[in-house]
């Protein structure tokens, strides 16, 4: 049944802090703009012909209380001075009739760039393996990115990443999400 295949996707991120862990998560959702939805986490496939839209456009299409599917990465702690990151990576094939991949990654001690590159690398590597692109998994992301570009089979990779350093004993939550629109 085609009616359950998302037609659009957008990427968002947020950070929230509160003395209660759940409140810090809700504040991160609010910062990302997706707090008013009933979020259902799904696995990591971008449907064929799914259009990537801006966060601004995507947020306008959300309906309060709606069941909303997303791929989400989240990380939380109340340990002062701890660096935390949440990232979602995405890889889209050149052939729009094929499906793409989304990966989620969360970590402690990684910068926003490190976590983002890692998530993007994972998504691209999963897509590359399904497309039969030969690459060395131990190469750096920059080296693999060049191989993927040269192959002509992967047209777009990206990530959305939120990182922060915990400032006090309050809980801090970071999240990144790919949100589907039907």
Beta strands, then each sheet from edge to edge (+ up, - down):
strand 1: 8-18
strand 2: 38-41
strand 3: 45-46
strand 4: 51-52
strand 5: 67-77
strand 6: 83-93
strand 7: 100-108
strand 8: 154-165
strand 9: 171-181
sheet 1: 2+ 5+ 9- 1+ 4+
sheet 2: 3+ 7- 6+ 8-
end
